Amino acid sequence: MSSDGEMPGPAKQASAAERIGRRVGLVIFWLVTAYLVAMSCLSVIPALYFPSLAPRPKPLPTATCANEIEALEGELVEAARRHLEQRSVRGMKRWLDGWDARYMRMDGGCGPLDASRQDLQRVRDEFEDMLERYGQTPSPIQQRIRHRLDELRPAGNGSEQQS
């Protein structure tokens, strides 16, 4: 062995090669990691902050879009009518979640009907606002009216009025 504490020639060369290999491995690892992070950011960040730059699905056929817009509009009006008839807006949020899921399937656009699709979303928002306002004021008032009328009715539910 050497008296000054150094390793002999071949062991010293192997140790230097190991260090170089480790360094090259670390550089490759960090380059691959940086590449993956950069590519992920390039696809996600524009979609988050610049939705117009995000990739869009293919537009639906016009006939399919027309049928779906017509069905969704009819169901929306029917649900609003049903909730107003019941004098209650409970369950409307849950129903709208399902409606929204169907609407989002047309997210690729509807070609010439895309303006109608967007108008349908505005109608949906207006219905939701209307029903929320209805649930806050008119519905409780109507419930009080019904309750007072029910208190005044005879126990026979109007059967005594027969003459």
PyMOL commands that place a pseudoatom at each C-alpha (Angstrom):
pseudoatom trace, name=CA, resn=MET, resi=1, chain=A, elem=C, hetatm=0, pos=[0.000, 0.000, 0.000]
pseudoatom trace, name=CA, resn=SER, resi=2, chain=A, elem=C, hetatm=0, pos=[0.961, 3.514, -0.496]
pseudoatom trace, name=CA, resn=SER, resi=3, chain=A, elem=C, hetatm=0, pos=[2.246, 5.431, 2.538]
pseudoatom trace, name=CA, resn=ASP, resi=4, chain=A, elem=C, hetatm=0, pos=[0.488, 8.734, 1.771]
pseudoatom trace, name=CA, resn=GLY, resi=5, chain=A, elem=C, hetatm=0, pos=[-3.062, 7.253, 2.037]
pseudoatom trace, name=CA, resn=GLU, resi=6, chain=A, elem=C, hetatm=0, pos=[-3.864, 7.323, -1.665]
pseudoatom trace, name=CA, resn=MET, resi=7, chain=A, elem=C, hetatm=0, pos=[-5.456, 4.373, -3.432]
pseudoatom trace, name=CA, resn=PRO, resi=8, chain=A, elem=C, hetatm=0, pos=[-3.463, 2.413, -5.929]
pseudoatom trace, name=CA, resn=GLY, resi=9, chain=A, elem=C, hetatm=0, pos=[-3.904, 3.249, -9.633]
pseudoatom trace, name=CA, resn=PRO, resi=10, chain=A, elem=C, hetatm=0, pos=[-6.720, 0.890, -10.765]
pseudoatom trace, name=CA, resn=ALA, resi=11, chain=A, elem=C, hetatm=0, pos=[-8.866, 1.476, -7.632]
pseudoatom trace, name=CA, resn=LYS, resi=12, chain=A, elem=C, hetatm=0, pos=[-8.438, 5.222, -8.006]
pseudoatom trace, name=CA, resn=GLN, resi=13, chain=A, elem=C, hetatm=0, pos=[-9.525, 5.042, -11.654]
pseudoatom trace, name=CA, resn=ALA, resi=14, chain=A, elem=C, hetatm=0, pos=[-12.602, 2.928, -10.761]
pseudoatom trace, name=CA, resn=SER, resi=15, chain=A, elem=C, hetatm=0, pos=[-13.635, 5.413, -8.058]
pseudoatom trace, name=CA, resn=ALA, resi=16, chain=A, elem=C, hetatm=0, pos=[-13.309, 8.347, -10.495]
pseudoatom trace, name=CA, resn=ALA, resi=17, chain=A, elem=C, hetatm=0, pos=[-15.365, 6.486, -13.103]
pseudoatom trace, name=CA, resn=GLU, resi=18, chain=A, elem=C, hetatm=0, pos=[-18.063, 5.771, -10.503]
pseudoatom trace, name=CA, resn=ARG, resi=19, chain=A, elem=C, hetatm=0, pos=[-18.246, 9.464, -9.593]
pseudoatom trace, name=CA, resn=ILE, resi=20, chain=A, elem=C, hetatm=0, pos=[-18.498, 10.495, -13.233]
pseudoatom trace, name=CA, resn=GLY, resi=21, chain=A, elem=C, hetatm=0, pos=[-21.205, 7.851, -13.843]
pseudoatom trace, name=CA, resn=ARG, resi=22, chain=A, elem=C, hetatm=0, pos=[-23.174, 9.055, -10.825]
pseudoatom trace, name=CA, resn=ARG, resi=23, chain=A, elem=C, hetatm=0, pos=[-22.947, 12.649, -12.005]
pseudoatom trace, name=CA, resn=VAL, resi=24, chain=A, elem=C, hetatm=0, pos=[-24.043, 11.738, -15.548]
pseudoatom trace, name=CA, resn=GLY, resi=25, chain=A, elem=C, hetatm=0, pos=[-26.951, 9.714, -14.086]
pseudoatom trace, name=CA, resn=LEU, resi=26, chain=A, elem=C, hetatm=0, pos=[-28.060, 12.673, -11.946]
pseudoatom trace, name=CA, resn=VAL, resi=27, chain=A, elem=C, hetatm=0, pos=[-27.876, 15.060, -14.891]
pseudoatom trace, name=CA, resn=ILE, resi=28, chain=A, elem=C, hetatm=0, pos=[-29.942, 12.677, -17.041]
pseudoatom trace, name=CA, resn=PHE, resi=29, chain=A, elem=C, hetatm=0, pos=[-32.486, 12.217, -14.219]
pseudoatom trace, name=CA, resn=TRP, resi=30, chain=A, elem=C, hetatm=0, pos=[-32.916, 15.991, -13.765]
pseudoatom trace, name=CA, resn=LEU, resi=31, chain=A, elem=C, hetatm=0, pos=[-33.117, 16.618, -17.510]
pseudoatom trace, name=CA, resn=VAL, resi=32, chain=A, elem=C, hetatm=0, pos=[-35.878, 13.995, -17.853]
pseudoatom trace, name=CA, resn=THR, resi=33, chain=A, elem=C, hetatm=0, pos=[-37.693, 15.420, -14.799]
pseudoatom trace, name=CA, resn=ALA, resi=34, chain=A, elem=C, hetatm=0, pos=[-37.451, 18.984, -16.145]
pseudoatom trace, name=CA, resn=TYR, resi=35, chain=A, elem=C, hetatm=0, pos=[-38.702, 17.794, -19.546]
pseudoatom trace, name=CA, resn=LEU, resi=36, chain=A, elem=C, hetatm=0, pos=[-41.730, 16.046, -18.007]
pseudoatom trace, name=CA, resn=VAL, resi=37, chain=A, elem=C, hetatm=0, pos=[-42.605, 19.053, -15.850]
pseudoatom trace, name=CA, resn=ALA, resi=38, chain=A, elem=C, hetatm=0, pos=[-42.229, 21.449, -18.781]
pseudoatom trace, name=CA, resn=MET, resi=39, chain=A, elem=C, hetatm=0, pos=[-44.382, 19.332, -21.107]
pseudoatom trace, name=CA, resn=SER, resi=40, chain=A, elem=C, hetatm=0, pos=[-47.061, 18.970, -18.422]
pseudoatom trace, name=CA, resn=CYS, resi=41, chain=A, elem=C, hetatm=0, pos=[-47.078, 22.714, -17.825]
pseudoatom trace, name=CA, resn=LEU, resi=42, chain=A, elem=C, hetatm=0, pos=[-47.278, 23.443, -21.542]
pseudoatom trace, name=CA, resn=SER, resi=43, chain=A, elem=C, hetatm=0, pos=[-50.441, 21.389, -21.831]
pseudoatom trace, name=CA, resn=VAL, resi=44, chain=A, elem=C, hetatm=0, pos=[-52.154, 22.332, -18.551]
pseudoatom trace, name=CA, resn=ILE, resi=45, chain=A, elem=C, hetatm=0, pos=[-51.349, 26.021, -17.981]
pseudoatom trace, name=CA, resn=PRO, resi=46, chain=A, elem=C, hetatm=0, pos=[-52.736, 27.299, -21.307]
pseudoatom trace, name=CA, resn=ALA, resi=47, chain=A, elem=C, hetatm=0, pos=[-55.924, 25.291, -20.738]
pseudoatom trace, name=CA, resn=LEU, resi=48, chain=A, elem=C, hetatm=0, pos=[-56.314, 26.821, -17.265]
pseudoatom trace, name=CA, resn=TYR, resi=49, chain=A, elem=C, hetatm=0, pos=[-55.444, 30.421, -18.001]
pseudoatom trace, name=CA, resn=PHE, resi=50, chain=A, elem=C, hetatm=0, pos=[-56.170, 30.667, -21.723]
pseudoatom trace, name=CA, resn=PRO, resi=51, chain=A, elem=C, hetatm=0, pos=[-59.158, 28.378, -22.454]
pseudoatom trace, name=CA, resn=SER, resi=52, chain=A, elem=C, hetatm=0, pos=[-59.371, 29.563, -26.044]
pseudoatom trace, name=CA, resn=LEU, resi=53, chain=A, elem=C, hetatm=0, pos=[-55.931, 28.006, -26.656]
pseudoatom trace, name=CA, resn=ALA, resi=54, chain=A, elem=C, hetatm=0, pos=[-56.895, 24.642, -25.134]
pseudoatom trace, name=CA, resn=PRO, resi=55, chain=A, elem=C, hetatm=0, pos=[-57.511, 21.774, -27.528]
pseudoatom trace, name=CA, resn=ARG, resi=56, chain=A, elem=C, hetatm=0, pos=[-61.213, 21.377, -28.333]
pseudoatom trace, name=CA, resn=PRO, resi=57, chain=A, elem=C, hetatm=0, pos=[-63.048, 18.139, -29.034]
pseudoatom trace, name=CA, resn=LYS, resi=58, chain=A, elem=C, hetatm=0, pos=[-64.516, 17.609, -32.478]
pseudoatom trace, name=CA, resn=PRO, resi=59, chain=A, elem=C, hetatm=0, pos=[-67.879, 19.299, -33.044]
pseudoatom trace, name=CA, resn=LEU, resi=60, chain=A, elem=C, hetatm=0, pos=[-70.943, 17.079, -32.907]
pseudoatom trace, name=CA, resn=PRO, resi=61, chain=A, elem=C, hetatm=0, pos=[-73.002, 16.490, -36.037]
pseudoatom trace, name=CA, resn=THR, resi=62, chain=A, elem=C, hetatm=0, pos=[-75.567, 19.271, -36.477]
pseudoatom trace, name=CA, resn=ALA, resi=63, chain=A, elem=C, hetatm=0, pos=[-78.559, 16.903, -36.312]
pseudoatom trace, name=CA, resn=THR, resi=64, chain=A, elem=C, hetatm=0, pos=[-77.335, 15.364, -33.043]
pseudoatom trace, name=CA, resn=CYS, resi=65, chain=A, elem=C, hetatm=0, pos=[-76.769, 18.806, -31.587]
pseudoatom trace, name=CA, resn=ALA, resi=66, chain=A, elem=C, hetatm=0, pos=[-80.185, 20.030, -32.689]
pseudoatom trace, name=CA, resn=ASN, resi=67, chain=A, elem=C, hetatm=0, pos=[-81.904, 17.036, -31.077]
pseudoatom trace, name=CA, resn=GLU, resi=68, chain=A, elem=C, hetatm=0, pos=[-79.968, 17.415, -27.832]
pseudoatom trace, name=CA, resn=ILE, resi=69, chain=A, elem=C, hetatm=0, pos=[-80.537, 21.184, -27.615]
pseudoatom trace, name=CA, resn=GLU, resi=70, chain=A, elem=C, hetatm=0, pos=[-84.261, 20.667, -28.177]
pseudoatom trace, name=CA, resn=ALA, resi=71, chain=A, elem=C, hetatm=0, pos=[-84.448, 17.883, -25.582]
pseudoatom trace, name=CA, resn=LEU, resi=72, chain=A, elem=C, hetatm=0, pos=[-82.451, 19.810, -22.978]
pseudoatom trace, name=CA, resn=GLU, resi=73, chain=A, elem=C, hetatm=0, pos=[-84.532, 22.958, -23.473]
pseudoatom trace, name=CA, resn=GLY, resi=74, chain=A, elem=C, hetatm=0, pos=[-87.780, 21.016, -23.113]
pseudoatom trace, name=CA, resn=GLU, resi=75, chain=A, elem=C, hetatm=0, pos=[-86.571, 19.204, -19.994]
pseudoatom trace, name=CA, resn=LEU, resi=76, chain=A, elem=C, hetatm=0, pos=[-85.396, 22.469, -18.461]
pseudoatom trace, name=CA, resn=VAL, resi=77, chain=A, elem=C, hetatm=0, pos=[-88.769, 24.153, -18.969]
pseudoatom trace, name=CA, resn=GLU, resi=78, chain=A, elem=C, hetatm=0, pos=[-90.619, 21.066, -17.705]
pseudoatom trace, name=CA, resn=ALA, resi=79, chain=A, elem=C, hetatm=0, pos=[-88.476, 20.819, -14.566]
pseudoatom trace, name=CA, resn=ALA, resi=80, chain=A, elem=C, hetatm=0, pos=[-88.967, 24.521, -13.808]
pseudoatom trace, name=CA, resn=ARG, resi=81, chain=A, elem=C, hetatm=0, pos=[-92.747, 24.140, -14.289]
pseudoatom trace, name=CA, resn=ARG, resi=82, chain=A, elem=C, hetatm=0, pos=[-92.815, 21.071, -12.048]
pseudoatom trace, name=CA, resn=HIS, resi=83, chain=A, elem=C, hetatm=0, pos=[-90.885, 22.806, -9.278]
pseudoatom trace, name=CA, resn=LEU, resi=84, chain=A, elem=C, hetatm=0, pos=[-93.088, 25.894, -9.452]
pseudoatom trace, name=CA, resn=GLU, resi=85, chain=A, elem=C, hetatm=0, pos=[-96.236, 23.738, -9.337]
pseudoatom trace, name=CA, resn=GLN, resi=86, chain=A, elem=C, hetatm=0, pos=[-94.926, 21.956, -6.252]
pseudoatom trace, name=CA, resn=ARG, resi=87, chain=A, elem=C, hetatm=0, pos=[-94.128, 25.345, -4.721]
pseudoatom trace, name=CA, resn=SER, resi=88, chain=A, elem=C, hetatm=0, pos=[-90.722, 23.960, -3.800]
pseudoatom trace, name=CA, resn=VAL, resi=89, chain=A, elem=C, hetatm=0, pos=[-87.290, 24.202, -5.324]
pseudoatom trace, name=CA, resn=ARG, resi=90, chain=A, elem=C, hetatm=0, pos=[-85.815, 21.358, -3.301]
pseudoatom trace, name=CA, resn=GLY, resi=91, chain=A, elem=C, hetatm=0, pos=[-83.998, 18.902, -5.528]
pseudoatom trace, name=CA, resn=MET, resi=92, chain=A, elem=C, hetatm=0, pos=[-83.521, 21.395, -8.341]
pseudoatom trace, name=CA, resn=LYS, resi=93, chain=A, elem=C, hetatm=0, pos=[-79.742, 21.606, -7.803]
pseudoatom trace, name=CA, resn=ARG, resi=94, chain=A, elem=C, hetatm=0, pos=[-79.405, 17.828, -8.029]
pseudoatom trace, name=CA, resn=TRP, resi=95, chain=A, elem=C, hetatm=0, pos=[-81.526, 17.761, -11.190]
pseudoatom trace, name=CA, resn=LEU, resi=96, chain=A, elem=C, hetatm=0, pos=[-79.467, 20.583, -12.726]
pseudoatom trace, name=CA, resn=ASP, resi=97, chain=A, elem=C, hetatm=0, pos=[-76.252, 18.630, -12.102]
pseudoatom trace, name=CA, resn=GLY, resi=98, chain=A, elem=C, hetatm=0, pos=[-77.517, 15.854, -14.374]
pseudoatom trace, name=CA, resn=TRP, resi=99, chain=A, elem=C, hetatm=0, pos=[-78.694, 18.406, -16.925]
pseudoatom trace, name=CA, resn=ASP, resi=100, chain=A, elem=C, hetatm=0, pos=[-75.276, 20.101, -16.848]
pseudoatom trace, name=CA, resn=ALA, resi=101, chain=A, elem=C, hetatm=0, pos=[-73.534, 16.774, -17.484]
pseudoatom trace, name=CA, resn=ARG, resi=102, chain=A, elem=C, hetatm=0, pos=[-75.604, 16.253, -20.636]
pseudoatom trace, name=CA, resn=TYR, resi=103, chain=A, elem=C, hetatm=0, pos=[-74.975, 19.837, -21.720]
pseudoatom trace, name=CA, resn=MET, resi=104, chain=A, elem=C, hetatm=0, pos=[-71.212, 19.428, -21.274]
pseudoatom trace, name=CA, resn=ARG, resi=105, chain=A, elem=C, hetatm=0, pos=[-71.205, 16.484, -23.699]
pseudoatom trace, name=CA, resn=MET, resi=106, chain=A, elem=C, hetatm=0, pos=[-71.843, 19.077, -26.405]
pseudoatom trace, name=CA, resn=ASP, resi=107, chain=A, elem=C, hetatm=0, pos=[-68.741, 20.998, -25.329]
pseudoatom trace, name=CA, resn=GLY, resi=108, chain=A, elem=C, hetatm=0, pos=[-67.016, 20.347, -28.650]
pseudoatom trace, name=CA, resn=GLY, resi=109, chain=A, elem=C, hetatm=0, pos=[-69.394, 22.777, -30.223]
pseudoatom trace, name=CA, resn=CYS, resi=110, chain=A, elem=C, hetatm=0, pos=[-72.348, 22.409, -32.509]
pseudoatom trace, name=CA, resn=GLY, resi=111, chain=A, elem=C, hetatm=0, pos=[-71.092, 24.131, -35.623]
pseudoatom trace, name=CA, resn=PRO, resi=112, chain=A, elem=C, hetatm=0, pos=[-73.871, 26.395, -36.890]
pseudoatom trace, name=CA, resn=LEU, resi=113, chain=A, elem=C, hetatm=0, pos=[-75.907, 25.700, -33.727]
pseudoatom trace, name=CA, resn=ASP, resi=114, chain=A, elem=C, hetatm=0, pos=[-73.157, 26.728, -31.312]
pseudoatom trace, name=CA, resn=ALA, resi=115, chain=A, elem=C, hetatm=0, pos=[-74.828, 30.101, -30.625]
pseudoatom trace, name=CA, resn=SER, resi=116, chain=A, elem=C, hetatm=0, pos=[-78.042, 28.248, -29.761]
pseudoatom trace, name=CA, resn=ARG, resi=117, chain=A, elem=C, hetatm=0, pos=[-76.094, 25.925, -27.462]
pseudoatom trace, name=CA, resn=GLN, resi=118, chain=A, elem=C, hetatm=0, pos=[-74.626, 28.929, -25.659]
pseudoatom trace, name=CA, resn=ASP, resi=119, chain=A, elem=C, hetatm=0, pos=[-78.067, 30.579, -25.464]
pseudoatom trace, name=CA, resn=LEU, resi=120, chain=A, elem=C, hetatm=0, pos=[-79.374, 27.408, -23.847]
pseudoatom trace, name=CA, resn=GLN, resi=121, chain=A, elem=C, hetatm=0, pos=[-76.733, 27.772, -21.135]
pseudoatom trace, name=CA, resn=ARG, resi=122, chain=A, elem=C, hetatm=0, pos=[-77.891, 31.350, -20.514]
pseudoatom trace, name=CA, resn=VAL, resi=123, chain=A, elem=C, hetatm=0, pos=[-81.507, 30.161, -20.281]
pseudoatom trace, name=CA, resn=ARG, resi=124, chain=A, elem=C, hetatm=0, pos=[-80.423, 27.509, -17.784]
pseudoatom trace, name=CA, resn=ASP, resi=125, chain=A, elem=C, hetatm=0, pos=[-78.632, 30.111, -15.668]
pseudoatom trace, name=CA, resn=GLU, resi=126, chain=A, elem=C, hetatm=0, pos=[-81.684, 32.386, -15.739]
pseudoatom trace, name=CA, resn=PHE, resi=127, chain=A, elem=C, hetatm=0, pos=[-83.978, 29.517, -14.698]
pseudoatom trace, name=CA, resn=GLU, resi=128, chain=A, elem=C, hetatm=0, pos=[-81.663, 28.664, -11.821]
pseudoatom trace, name=CA, resn=ASP, resi=129, chain=A, elem=C, hetatm=0, pos=[-81.602, 32.311, -10.686]
pseudoatom trace, name=CA, resn=MET, resi=130, chain=A, elem=C, hetatm=0, pos=[-85.389, 32.553, -10.984]
pseudoatom trace, name=CA, resn=LEU, resi=131, chain=A, elem=C, hetatm=0, pos=[-85.940, 29.379, -8.963]
pseudoatom trace, name=CA, resn=GLU, resi=132, chain=A, elem=C, hetatm=0, pos=[-83.458, 30.489, -6.296]
pseudoatom trace, name=CA, resn=ARG, resi=133, chain=A, elem=C, hetatm=0, pos=[-85.307, 33.807, -5.945]
pseudoatom trace, name=CA, resn=TYR, resi=134, chain=A, elem=C, hetatm=0, pos=[-88.611, 31.922, -5.893]
pseudoatom trace, name=CA, resn=GLY, resi=135, chain=A, elem=C, hetatm=0, pos=[-87.319, 29.675, -3.110]
pseudoatom trace, name=CA, resn=GLN, resi=136, chain=A, elem=C, hetatm=0, pos=[-86.261, 32.659, -1.024]
pseudoatom trace, name=CA, resn=THR, resi=137, chain=A, elem=C, hetatm=0, pos=[-89.475, 34.734, -1.066]
pseudoatom trace, name=CA, resn=PRO, resi=138, chain=A, elem=C, hetatm=0, pos=[-92.548, 33.605, -3.043]
pseudoatom trace, name=CA, resn=SER, resi=139, chain=A, elem=C, hetatm=0, pos=[-92.375, 29.941, -2.057]
pseudoatom trace, name=CA, resn=PRO, resi=140, chain=A, elem=C, hetatm=0, pos=[-92.450, 30.606, 1.733]
pseudoatom trace, name=CA, resn=ILE, resi=141, chain=A, elem=C, hetatm=0, pos=[-95.240, 33.169, 1.199]
pseudoatom trace, name=CA, resn=GLN, resi=142, chain=A, elem=C, hetatm=0, pos=[-97.246, 30.657, -0.820]
pseudoatom trace, name=CA, resn=GLN, resi=143, chain=A, elem=C, hetatm=0, pos=[-96.681, 28.026, 1.851]
pseudoatom trace, name=CA, resn=ARG, resi=144, chain=A, elem=C, hetatm=0, pos=[-98.030, 30.433, 4.498]
pseudoatom trace, name=CA, resn=ILE, resi=145, chain=A, elem=C, hetatm=0, pos=[-101.088, 31.151, 2.322]
pseudoatom trace, name=CA, resn=ARG, resi=146, chain=A, elem=C, hetatm=0, pos=[-101.739, 27.420, 1.853]
pseudoatom trace, name=CA, resn=HIS, resi=147, chain=A, elem=C, hetatm=0, pos=[-101.264, 26.764, 5.554]
pseudoatom trace, name=CA, resn=ARG, resi=148, chain=A, elem=C, hetatm=0, pos=[-103.753, 29.508, 6.517]
pseudoatom trace, name=CA, resn=LEU, resi=149, chain=A, elem=C, hetatm=0, pos=[-106.282, 28.269, 3.955]
pseudoatom trace, name=CA, resn=ASP, resi=150, chain=A, elem=C, hetatm=0, pos=[-105.910, 24.723, 5.242]
pseudoatom trace, name=CA, resn=GLU, resi=151, chain=A, elem=C, hetatm=0, pos=[-106.534, 25.944, 8.814]
pseudoatom trace, name=CA, resn=LEU, resi=152, chain=A, elem=C, hetatm=0, pos=[-109.807, 27.586, 7.723]
pseudoatom trace, name=CA, resn=ARG, resi=153, chain=A, elem=C, hetatm=0, pos=[-111.118, 24.568, 5.849]
pseudoatom trace, name=CA, resn=PRO, resi=154, chain=A, elem=C, hetatm=0, pos=[-113.511, 22.331, 7.748]
pseudoatom trace, name=CA, resn=ALA, resi=155, chain=A, elem=C, hetatm=0, pos=[-112.279, 18.895, 8.778]
pseudoatom trace, name=CA, resn=GLY, resi=156, chain=A, elem=C, hetatm=0, pos=[-114.292, 17.286, 5.973]
pseudoatom trace, name=CA, resn=ASN, resi=157, chain=A, elem=C, hetatm=0, pos=[-112.173, 19.078, 3.275]
pseudoatom trace, name=CA, resn=GLY, resi=158, chain=A, elem=C, hetatm=0, pos=[-115.136, 20.864, 1.737]
pseudoatom trace, name=CA, resn=SER, resi=159, chain=A, elem=C, hetatm=0, pos=[-117.572, 17.942, 1.817]
pseudoatom trace, name=CA, resn=GLU, resi=160, chain=A, elem=C, hetatm=0, pos=[-119.928, 19.906, 4.108]
pseudoatom trace, name=CA, resn=GLN, resi=161, chain=A, elem=C, hetatm=0, pos=[-120.527, 22.486, 1.415]
pseudoatom trace, name=CA, resn=GLN, resi=162, chain=A, elem=C, hetatm=0, pos=[-122.689, 20.043, -0.528]
pseudoatom trace, name=CA, resn=SER, resi=163, chain=A, elem=C, hetatm=0, pos=[-126.356, 21.034, -0.262]
for i in range(1, 163): cmd.bond("trace and resi %d" % i, "trace and resi %d" % (i + 1))
show_as sticks, trace
zoom trace
